[in-house]
Amino acid sequence: MFLGINMTLVALFCAWGLVREVRKKNFFAVGFAAISLAVFGWFGVMTLISGAPVAH
């Protein structure tokens, strides 16, 4: 659960950075933030849906 929440938090920071860089018209950073948002958002949501790995 902790891993999924952290990845979702990172995805929210990526979304914030994406909006900020769109306003600045820095398209290299927009691309990097969009890819990061997609990756961390996907893994965050899928980790929360499937359940985080449990250490034994």
Secondary structure, DSSP 8 states (H G I E B T S, - for coil): -HHHHHHHHHHHHHHHHHHHHHHHT-HHHHHHHHHHHHHHHHHHHHHHHH------
